[in-house]
């Protein structure tokens, strides 16, 4: 079991992984060994996630979410399979932890009297500066 939050855990059987060839440094090893990992998690049919977490995770996943509702994370930063597996899993857990946090509700506020006075004073000062820059059109 992978612990996401105090109340949410994932079963390892829900996560599929395939190993693919990775580019980048590694010499001949890159051509012989599939070290990059592609982690798949079926977000829509996971029984352990509440619906609100699922909805937020769908928005946070962005391009990593497939049409079928799977989150696909590809990790190829490291040279070993094990490090890439840990990296991909950590990224999935982080995504789900962010989705598990309820966003703070914004409370509408109004500016105070002093702030409004400062704003109006700045506007008046700016208008006065611009007025002094104008060319004088006196009597012709």
N, CA and C atoms as an extended XYZ file, in Angstrom:
420
Properties=species:S:1:pos:R:3:atomname:S:1:resname:S:1:resid:I:1 pbc="F F F"
N         0.839       -1.190        0.000 N   UNK     1
C         0.000        0.000        0.000 CA  UNK     1
C         0.881        1.249        0.000 C   UNK     1
N         0.490        2.192       -0.820 N   UNK     2
C         1.194        3.468       -0.893 CA  UNK     2
C         0.320        4.502       -0.201 C   UNK     2
N         0.872        5.125        0.804 N   UNK     3
C         0.114        6.097        1.585 CA  UNK     3
C         0.163        7.467        0.893 C   UNK     3
N        -1.016        7.985        0.560 N   UNK     4
C        -1.109        9.302       -0.070 CA  UNK     4
C        -1.358       10.351        1.010 C   UNK     4
N        -2.437       10.164        1.756 N   UNK     5
C        -2.741       11.026        2.900 CA  UNK     5
C        -3.108       10.122        4.064 C   UNK     5
N        -3.574       10.728        5.125 N   UNK     6
C        -3.975        9.970        6.301 CA  UNK     6
C        -5.125        9.011        5.987 C   UNK     6
N        -6.013        9.412        5.080 N   UNK     7
C        -7.208        8.627        4.776 CA  UNK     7
C        -7.159        7.921        3.420 C   UNK     7
N        -6.197        8.270        2.586 N   UNK     8
C        -6.152        7.709        1.225 CA  UNK     8
C        -4.873        6.910        1.037 C   UNK     8
N        -5.033        5.664        0.589 N   UNK     9
C        -3.903        4.799        0.249 CA  UNK     9
C        -4.195        4.124       -1.082 C   UNK     9
N        -3.138        3.812       -1.822 N   UNK    10
C        -3.282        3.119       -3.103 CA  UNK    10
C        -2.694        1.722       -2.992 C   UNK    10
N        -3.319        0.785       -3.648 N   UNK    11
C        -2.797       -0.569       -3.737 CA  UNK    11
C        -1.789       -0.607       -4.888 C   UNK    11
N        -0.679       -1.295       -4.685 N   UNK    12
C         0.352       -1.378       -5.730 CA  UNK    12
C        -0.167       -2.044       -7.001 C   UNK    12
N        -1.204       -2.887       -6.875 N   UNK    13
C        -1.757       -3.561       -8.053 CA  UNK    13
C        -2.496       -2.593       -8.980 C   UNK    13
N        -2.835       -1.385       -8.479 N   UNK    14
C        -3.514       -0.384       -9.308 CA  UNK    14
C        -2.544        0.313      -10.254 C   UNK    14
N        -1.260        0.164       -9.997 N   UNK    15
C        -0.239        0.879      -10.772 CA  UNK    15
C         0.463       -0.103      -11.695 C   UNK    15
N         0.436        0.196      -12.980 N   UNK    16
C         1.141       -0.626      -13.957 CA  UNK    16
C         2.389        0.092      -14.415 C   UNK    16
N         3.396       -0.668      -14.749 N   UNK    17
C         4.624       -0.031      -15.229 CA  UNK    17
C         5.219       -0.847      -16.361 C   UNK    17
N         5.748       -0.127      -17.342 N   UNK    18
C         6.460       -0.757      -18.439 CA  UNK    18
C         7.797       -0.044      -18.577 C   UNK    18
N         8.795       -0.784      -19.002 N   UNK    19
C        10.129       -0.212      -19.148 CA  UNK    19
C        10.407        0.015      -20.627 C   UNK    19
N        10.954        1.187      -20.925 N   UNK    20
C        11.213        1.577      -22.308 CA  UNK    20
C        12.656        2.067      -22.428 C   UNK    20
N        13.145        2.119      -23.658 N   UNK    21
C        14.489        2.640      -23.890 CA  UNK    21
C        14.504        4.140      -23.646 C   UNK    21
N        15.538        4.591      -22.973 N   UNK    22
C        15.682        6.010      -22.680 CA  UNK    22
C        16.848        6.565      -23.481 C   UNK    22
N        16.722        7.813      -23.892 N   UNK    23
C        17.831        8.470      -24.579 CA  UNK    23
C        18.761        9.086      -23.563 C   UNK    23
N        19.695        9.879      -24.022 N   UNK    24
C        20.560       10.611      -23.114 CA  UNK    24
C        21.836        9.861      -22.787 C   UNK    24
N        22.530       10.278      -21.715 N   UNK    25
C        23.834        9.703      -21.384 CA  UNK    25
C        23.718        8.256      -20.936 C   UNK    25
N        24.796        7.515      -21.071 N   UNK    26
C        24.803        6.129      -20.642 CA  UNK    26
C        25.619        5.243      -21.554 C   UNK    26
N        26.124        5.794      -22.632 N   UNK    27
C        26.980        5.025      -23.537 CA  UNK    27
C        26.213        3.914      -24.225 C   UNK    27
N        26.863        2.766      -24.408 N   UNK    28
C        26.230        1.639      -25.080 CA  UNK    28
C        25.093        1.064      -24.264 C   UNK    28
N        25.133        1.286      -22.973 N   UNK    29
C        24.101        0.774      -22.075 CA  UNK    29
C        22.715        1.277      -22.480 C   UNK    29
N        22.639        2.501      -23.001 N   UNK    30
C        21.358        3.098      -23.398 CA  UNK    30
C        20.689        2.261      -24.479 C   UNK    30
N        21.497        1.712      -25.398 N   UNK    31
C        20.936        0.945      -26.507 CA  UNK    31
C        20.544       -0.474      -26.121 C   UNK    31
N        21.069       -0.974      -25.009 N   UNK    32
C        20.836       -2.367      -24.633 CA  UNK    32
C        19.776       -2.546      -23.560 C   UNK    32
N        19.682       -1.610      -22.630 N   UNK    33
C        18.837       -1.796      -21.452 CA  UNK    33
C        17.706       -0.773      -21.439 C   UNK    33
N        16.495       -1.251      -21.196 N   UNK    34
C        15.338       -0.355      -21.095 CA  UNK    34
C        15.261        0.144      -19.650 C   UNK    34
N        15.782        1.342      -19.413 N   UNK    35
C        15.847        1.849      -18.039 CA  UNK    35
C        14.743        2.853      -17.720 C   UNK    35
N        14.183        3.494      -18.733 N   UNK    36
C        13.115        4.464      -18.469 CA  UNK    36
C        11.840        3.703      -18.104 C   UNK    36
N        11.052        4.284      -17.227 N   UNK    37
C         9.819        3.624      -16.800 CA  UNK    37
C         8.620        4.477      -17.184 C   UNK    37
N         7.573        3.795      -17.621 N   UNK    38
C         6.312        4.467      -17.932 CA  UNK    38
C         5.287        3.915      -16.946 C   UNK    38
N         4.866        4.750      -16.031 N   UNK    39
C         3.950        4.340      -14.968 CA  UNK    39
C         2.530        4.684      -15.377 C   UNK    39
N         1.599        3.758      -15.191 N   UNK    40
C         0.195        3.985      -15.557 CA  UNK    40
C        -0.680        3.765      -14.342 C   UNK    40
N        -1.577        4.728      -14.106 N   UNK    41
C        -2.516        4.628      -12.992 CA  UNK    41
C        -3.899        4.977      -13.505 C   UNK    41
N        -4.838        4.054      -13.347 N   UNK    42
C        -6.208        4.266      -13.823 CA  UNK    42
C        -6.956        5.120      -12.809 C   UNK    42
N        -7.019        6.397      -13.096 N   UNK    43
C        -7.604        7.366      -12.173 CA  UNK    43
C        -9.111        7.179      -12.033 C   UNK    43
N        -9.786        6.942      -13.140 N   UNK    44
C       -11.245        6.901      -13.119 CA  UNK    44
C       -11.811        5.670      -12.413 C   UNK    44
N       -11.109        4.548      -12.446 N   UNK    45
C       -11.678        3.349      -11.835 CA  UNK    45
C       -11.001        2.960      -10.530 C   UNK    45
N       -10.203        3.852       -9.950 N   UNK    46
C        -9.549        3.544       -8.679 CA  UNK    46
C       -10.578        3.597       -7.547 C   UNK    46
N       -10.739        2.487       -6.810 N   UNK    47
C       -11.740        2.474       -5.739 CA  UNK    47
C       -11.305        3.235       -4.490 C   UNK    47
N       -10.039        3.580       -4.387 N   UNK    48
C        -9.520        4.206       -3.171 CA  UNK    48
C        -9.557        5.728       -3.169 C   UNK    48
N        -9.951        6.339       -4.285 N   UNK    49
C        -9.955        7.801       -4.351 CA  UNK    49
C       -11.376        8.342       -4.289 C   UNK    49
N       -11.629        9.318       -3.422 N   UNK    50
C       -12.938        9.976       -3.423 CA  UNK    50
C       -13.139       10.760       -4.727 C   UNK    50
N       -14.392       10.992       -5.083 N   UNK    51
C       -14.710       11.649       -6.355 CA  UNK    51
C       -14.103       13.048       -6.452 C   UNK    51
N       -14.120       13.816       -5.368 N   UNK    52
C       -13.575       15.184       -5.431 CA  UNK    52
C       -12.062       15.171       -5.667 C   UNK    52
N       -11.362       14.198       -5.095 N   UNK    53
C        -9.913       14.071       -5.325 CA  UNK    53
C        -9.673       13.665       -6.774 C   UNK    53
N       -10.513       12.775       -7.282 N   UNK    54
C       -10.400       12.328       -8.667 CA  UNK    54
C       -10.567       13.504       -9.629 C   UNK    54
N       -11.543       14.369       -9.358 N   UNK    55
C       -11.797       15.533      -10.220 CA  UNK    55
C       -10.616       16.493      -10.209 C   UNK    55
N       -10.085       16.768       -9.011 N   UNK    56
C        -8.941       17.689       -8.922 CA  UNK    56
C        -7.709       17.081       -9.583 C   UNK    56
N        -7.516       15.768       -9.425 N   UNK    57
C        -6.362       15.096      -10.042 CA  UNK    57
C        -6.472       15.137      -11.559 C   UNK    57
N        -7.686       15.037      -12.058 N   UNK    58
C        -7.894       15.103      -13.512 CA  UNK    58
C        -7.435       16.457      -14.043 C   UNK    58
N        -7.762       17.534      -13.311 N   UNK    59
C        -7.342       18.873      -13.742 CA  UNK    59
C        -5.826       19.043      -13.616 C   UNK    59
N        -5.253       18.524      -12.521 N   UNK    60
C        -3.813       18.687      -12.293 CA  UNK    60
C        -2.970       17.859      -13.265 C   UNK    60
N        -3.489       16.721      -13.702 N   UNK    61
C        -2.711       15.822      -14.568 CA  UNK    61
C        -2.437       16.449      -15.924 C   UNK    61
N        -3.376       17.210      -16.460 N   UNK    62
C        -3.160       17.882      -17.746 CA  UNK    62
C        -2.910       16.904      -18.872 C   UNK    62
N        -1.777       17.047      -19.566 N   UNK    63
C        -1.457       16.208      -20.716 CA  UNK    63
C        -1.094       14.782      -20.328 C   UNK    63
N        -0.818       14.556      -19.062 N   UNK    64
C        -0.453       13.208      -18.624 CA  UNK    64
C        -1.668       12.288      -18.530 C   UNK    64
N        -2.876       12.842      -18.658 N   UNK    65
C        -4.102       12.050      -18.581 CA  UNK    65
C        -4.533       11.623      -19.981 C   UNK    65
N        -4.794       10.320      -20.157 N   UNK    66
C        -5.228        9.820      -21.457 CA  UNK    66
C        -6.747        9.944      -21.580 C   UNK    66
N        -7.258        9.694      -22.772 N   UNK    67
C        -8.709        9.753      -22.989 CA  UNK    67
C        -9.434        8.696      -22.168 C   UNK    67
N        -8.754        7.583      -21.887 N   UNK    68
C        -9.358        6.500      -21.112 CA  UNK    68
C        -9.355        6.789      -19.618 C   UNK    68
N        -8.707        7.888      -19.202 N   UNK    69
C        -8.679        8.256      -17.788 CA  UNK    69
C        -7.486        7.702      -17.035 C   UNK    69
N        -6.431        7.343      -17.745 N   UNK    70
C        -5.217        6.861      -17.097 CA  UNK    70
C        -4.204        7.983      -17.001 C   UNK    70
N        -3.536        8.062      -15.859 N   UNK    71
C        -2.422        8.991      -15.720 CA  UNK    71
C        -1.166        8.238      -16.139 C   UNK    71
N        -0.414        8.808      -17.078 N   UNK    72
C         0.821        8.189      -17.565 CA  UNK    72
C         1.983        9.106      -17.198 C   UNK    72
N         2.911        8.567      -16.415 N   UNK    73
C         4.095        9.325      -16.004 CA  UNK    73
C         5.320        8.588      -16.528 C   UNK    73
N         6.146        9.288      -17.278 N   UNK    74
C         7.370        8.704      -17.820 CA  UNK    74
C         8.566        9.293      -17.084 C   UNK    74
N         9.415        8.422      -16.545 N   UNK    75
C        10.605        8.864      -15.816 CA  UNK    75
C        11.839        8.311      -16.508 C   UNK    75
N        12.739        9.210      -16.896 N   UNK    76
C        13.976        8.776      -17.556 CA  UNK    76
C        15.161        9.617      -17.100 C   UNK    76
N        15.036       10.249      -15.941 N   UNK    77
C        16.103       11.121      -15.455 CA  UNK    77
C        17.354       10.356      -15.054 C   UNK    77
N        17.148        9.158      -14.501 N   UNK    78
C        18.268        8.413      -13.923 CA  UNK    78
C        18.709        7.289      -14.861 C   UNK    78
N        19.851        6.684      -14.534 N   UNK    79
C        20.406        5.636      -15.391 CA  UNK    79
C        19.914        4.240      -15.018 C   UNK    79
N        19.318        4.099      -13.844 N   UNK    80
C        18.883        2.763      -13.432 CA  UNK    80
C        17.368        2.672      -13.398 C   UNK    80
N        16.886        1.471      -13.603 N   UNK    81
C        15.445        1.221      -13.568 CA  UNK    81
C        14.859        1.580      -12.207 C   UNK    81
N        15.538        1.136      -11.171 N   UNK    82
C        15.009        1.315       -9.821 CA  UNK    82
C        14.857        2.794       -9.468 C   UNK    82
N        15.866        3.591       -9.818 N   UNK    83
C        15.784        5.032       -9.530 CA  UNK    83
C        14.648        5.672      -10.332 C   UNK    83
N        14.478        5.258      -11.588 N   UNK    84
C        13.398        5.802      -12.405 CA  UNK    84
C        12.035        5.365      -11.879 C   UNK    84
N        11.924        4.129      -11.377 N   UNK    85
C        10.662        3.668      -10.777 CA  UNK    85
C        10.311        4.525       -9.571 C   UNK    85
N        11.300        4.758       -8.707 N   UNK    86
C        11.067        5.575       -7.510 CA  UNK    86
C        10.675        7.000       -7.890 C   UNK    86
N        11.338        7.542       -8.908 N   UNK    87
C        11.049        8.901       -9.367 CA  UNK    87
C         9.617        9.007       -9.895 C   UNK    87
N         9.208        8.055      -10.729 N   UNK    88
C         7.856        8.081      -11.297 CA  UNK    88
C         6.802        7.919      -10.202 C   UNK    88
N         7.054        7.019       -9.275 N   UNK    89
C         6.114        6.794       -8.178 CA  UNK    89
C         6.001        8.033       -7.292 C   UNK    89
N         7.133        8.666       -7.016 N   UNK    90
C         7.131        9.886       -6.196 CA  UNK    90
C         6.345       10.993       -6.897 C   UNK    90
N         6.461       11.094       -8.217 N   UNK    91
C         5.718       12.123       -8.952 CA  UNK    91
C         4.223       11.846       -8.938 C   UNK    91
N         3.830       10.565       -9.033 N   UNK    92
C         2.413       10.210       -8.946 CA  UNK    92
C         1.858       10.529       -7.562 C   UNK    92
N         2.602       10.159       -6.520 N   UNK    93
C         2.158       10.415       -5.147 CA  UNK    93
C         2.023       11.920       -4.914 C   UNK    93
N         2.974       12.698       -5.414 N   UNK    94
C         2.918       14.161       -5.241 CA  UNK    94
C         1.696       14.750       -5.939 C   UNK    94
N         1.404       14.258       -7.138 N   UNK    95
C         0.227       14.729       -7.874 CA  UNK    95
C        -1.049       14.427       -7.097 C   UNK    95
N        -1.149       13.220       -6.558 N   UNK    96
C        -2.350       12.834       -5.818 CA  UNK    96
C        -2.448       13.564       -4.477 C   UNK    96
N        -1.305       13.863       -3.863 N   UNK    97
C        -1.340       14.642       -2.609 CA  UNK    97
C        -1.832       16.059       -2.865 C   UNK    97
N        -1.393       16.645       -3.972 N   UNK    98
C        -1.890       17.983       -4.330 CA  UNK    98
C        -3.387       17.944       -4.585 C   UNK    98
N        -3.851       16.882       -5.244 N   UNK    99
C        -5.273       16.751       -5.546 CA  UNK    99
C        -6.093       16.521       -4.283 C   UNK    99
N        -5.477       15.925       -3.261 N   UNK   100
C        -6.204       15.632       -2.019 CA  UNK   100
C        -6.409       16.872       -1.169 C   UNK   100
N        -5.626       17.916       -1.407 N   UNK   101
C        -5.777       19.148       -0.622 CA  UNK   101
C        -6.927       19.973       -1.168 C   UNK   101
N        -7.821       20.351       -0.296 N   UNK   102
C        -8.929       21.214       -0.713 CA  UNK   102
C        -8.399       22.625       -0.933 C   UNK   102
N        -8.786       23.254       -2.034 N   UNK   103
C        -8.323       24.630       -2.255 CA  UNK   103
C        -8.997       25.573       -1.263 C   UNK   103
N        -8.251       26.584       -0.860 N   UNK   104
C        -8.793       27.570        0.081 CA  UNK   104
C        -9.825       28.425       -0.636 C   UNK   104
N       -10.956       28.643        0.031 N   UNK   105
C       -11.995       29.486       -0.535 CA  UNK   105
C       -11.583       30.941       -0.377 C   UNK   105
N       -11.715       31.724       -1.443 N   UNK   106
C       -11.351       33.134       -1.379 CA  UNK   106
C       -12.500       33.923       -0.792 C   UNK   106
N       -12.171       34.737        0.180 N   UNK   107
C       -13.178       35.617        0.766 CA  UNK   107
C       -13.036       36.991        0.124 C   UNK   107
N       -14.142       37.510       -0.348 N   UNK   108
C       -14.107       38.835       -0.976 CA  UNK   108
C       -13.843       39.880        0.098 C   UNK   108
N       -12.904       40.776       -0.159 N   UNK   109
C       -12.580       41.840        0.792 CA  UNK   109
C       -12.641       43.172        0.074 C   UNK   109
N       -12.748       44.211        0.845 N   UNK   110
C       -12.749       45.556        0.261 CA  UNK   110
C       -11.542       46.309        0.782 C   UNK   110
N       -11.000       47.235       -0.031 N   UNK   111
C        -9.851       48.005        0.459 CA  UNK   111
C       -10.262       48.930        1.603 C   UNK   111
N        -9.318       49.158        2.516 N   UNK   112
C        -9.596       50.041        3.649 CA  UNK   112
C        -9.613       51.501        3.228 C   UNK   112
N       -10.038       52.357        4.167 N   UNK   113
C       -10.126       53.797        3.868 CA  UNK   113
C        -8.761       54.401        3.561 C   UNK   113
N        -7.748       54.000        4.306 N   UNK   114
C        -6.401       54.549        4.094 CA  UNK   114
C        -5.869       54.146        2.715 C   UNK   114
N        -6.113       52.917        2.306 N   UNK   115
C        -5.647       52.452        0.996 CA  UNK   115
C        -6.347       53.215       -0.119 C   UNK   115
N        -7.641       53.450        0.042 N   UNK   116
C        -8.383       54.215       -0.972 CA  UNK   116
C        -7.870       55.645       -1.039 C   UNK   116
N        -7.570       56.228        0.121 N   UNK   117
C        -7.053       57.600        0.147 CA  UNK   117
C        -5.692       57.661       -0.548 C   UNK   117
N        -4.826       56.689       -0.276 N   UNK   118
C        -3.510       56.657       -0.928 CA  UNK   118
C        -3.652       56.542       -2.436 C   UNK   118
N        -4.561       55.689       -2.887 N   UNK   119
C        -4.767       55.503       -4.327 CA  UNK   119
C        -5.247       56.798       -4.974 C   UNK   119
N        -6.234       57.463       -4.356 N   UNK   120
C        -6.765       58.708       -4.916 CA  UNK   120
C        -5.719       59.820       -4.894 C   UNK   120
N        -4.898       59.849       -3.836 N   UNK   121
C        -3.835       60.848       -3.741 CA  UNK   121
C        -2.811       60.643       -4.863 C   UNK   121
N        -2.459       59.378       -5.121 N   UNK   122
C        -1.504       59.071       -6.193 CA  UNK   122
C        -2.084       59.459       -7.547 C   UNK   122
N        -3.383       59.198       -7.740 N   UNK   123
C        -4.029       59.569       -9.007 CA  UNK   123
C        -4.018       61.087       -9.204 C   UNK   123
N        -4.292       61.821       -8.125 N   UNK   124
C        -4.322       63.287       -8.217 CA  UNK   124
C        -2.926       63.828       -8.533 C   UNK   124
N        -1.908       63.236       -7.878 N   UNK   125
C        -0.535       63.669       -8.111 CA  UNK   125
C        -0.127       63.409       -9.561 C   UNK   125
N        -0.502       62.252      -10.085 N   UNK   126
C        -0.183       61.895      -11.467 CA  UNK   126
C        -0.904       62.835      -12.448 C   UNK   126
N        -2.151       63.155      -12.156 N   UNK   127
C        -2.920       64.056      -13.028 CA  UNK   127
C        -2.294       65.448      -13.046 C   UNK   127
N        -1.846       65.899      -11.860 N   UNK   128
C        -1.216       67.211      -11.771 CA  UNK   128
C         0.069       67.240      -12.604 C   UNK   128
N         0.869       66.170      -12.535 N   UNK   129
C         2.112       66.086      -13.310 CA  UNK   129
C         1.810       66.158      -14.802 C   UNK   129
N         0.810       65.428      -15.236 N   UNK   130
C         0.466       65.419      -16.662 CA  UNK   130
C        -0.073       66.776      -17.112 C   UNK   130
N        -0.821       67.412      -16.211 N   UNK   131
C        -1.398       68.717      -16.560 CA  UNK   131
C        -0.290       69.754      -16.768 C   UNK   131
N         0.766       69.648      -15.954 N   UNK   132
C         1.872       70.588      -16.079 CA  UNK   132
C         2.681       70.365      -17.357 C   UNK   132
N         2.625       69.185      -17.914 N   UNK   133
C         3.337       68.874      -19.145 CA  UNK   133
C         2.634       69.386      -20.384 C   UNK   133
N         1.348       69.695      -20.258 N   UNK   134
C         0.586       70.129      -21.442 CA  UNK   134
C         1.096       71.494      -21.934 C   UNK   134
N         0.932       71.704      -23.226 N   UNK   135
C         1.319       72.984      -23.785 CA  UNK   135
C         0.225       74.000      -23.448 C   UNK   135
N         0.638       75.202      -23.155 N   UNK   136
C        -0.321       76.239      -22.770 CA  UNK   136
C        -1.025       76.766      -24.001 C   UNK   136
N        -2.366       76.713      -24.000 N   UNK   137
C        -3.172       77.256      -25.090 CA  UNK   137
C        -3.909       78.475      -24.535 C   UNK   137
N        -3.193       79.577      -24.465 N   UNK   138
C        -3.798       80.799      -23.930 CA  UNK   138
C        -4.640       81.502      -24.982 C   UNK   138
N        -4.894       82.780      -24.735 N   UNK   139
C        -5.701       83.562      -25.656 CA  UNK   139
C        -4.908       83.823      -26.934 C   UNK   139
N        -5.562       83.696      -28.079 N   UNK   140
C        -4.910       83.929      -29.356 CA  UNK   140
C        -5.226       85.277      -29.886 C   UNK   140
